[in-house]
Amino acid sequence: MEGDTPSMPEPGYKWNKIGLLNMRTWGNYQDLTLNQAMAKWNFR
């Protein structure tokens, strides 16, 4: 993050709409395998 402050929750969402953000995230990543997801986020 290099000293930046993260946006919480993601820009465009308020805490009372966190369910919509979760649905969008699920939709974006539902077809990835565990290995693909780990590679995308550099978890190796």
C-alpha positions in Angstrom: 0.0 0.0 0.0 3.0 2.2 0.2 1.6 4.4 3.0 -1.7 5.0 1.4 -5.0 4.7 3.3 -7.3 2.0 1.9 -10.8 2.9 0.9 -13.2 1.0 3.2 -15.4 -0.3 1.9 -14.6 0.1 -1.8 -15.3 3.5 -3.4 -18.9 3.8 -4.5 -20.2 1.5 -1.7 -21.4 2.4 1.8 -21.4 0.0 4.7 -25.2 -0.4 4.5 -24.7 -1.8 0.9 -21.8 -4.2 1.7 -24.0 -7.1 0.5 -24.0 -5.6 -3.0 -20.2 -5.4 -2.9 -20.0 -9.0 -1.8 -22.2 -10.1 -4.6 -20.2 -8.2 -7.1 -16.9 -9.7 -5.8 -18.4 -13.2 -5.8 -19.6 -12.7 -9.4 -16.1 -11.6 -10.5 -14.3 -14.5 -9.0 -16.7 -17.5 -8.9 -15.1 -19.2 -11.9 -11.5 -19.0 -10.7 -9.8 -22.1 -9.2 -8.0 -21.7 -5.9 -4.7 -21.8 -7.7 -5.8 -19.0 -10.1 -7.0 -16.9 -7.2 -3.8 -17.4 -5.2 -1.7 -16.5 -8.2 -3.8 -13.4 -8.9 -3.3 -12.1 -5.4 0.4 -13.3 -5.1 -0.3 -15.7 -2.2 2.5 -18.1 -3.0 
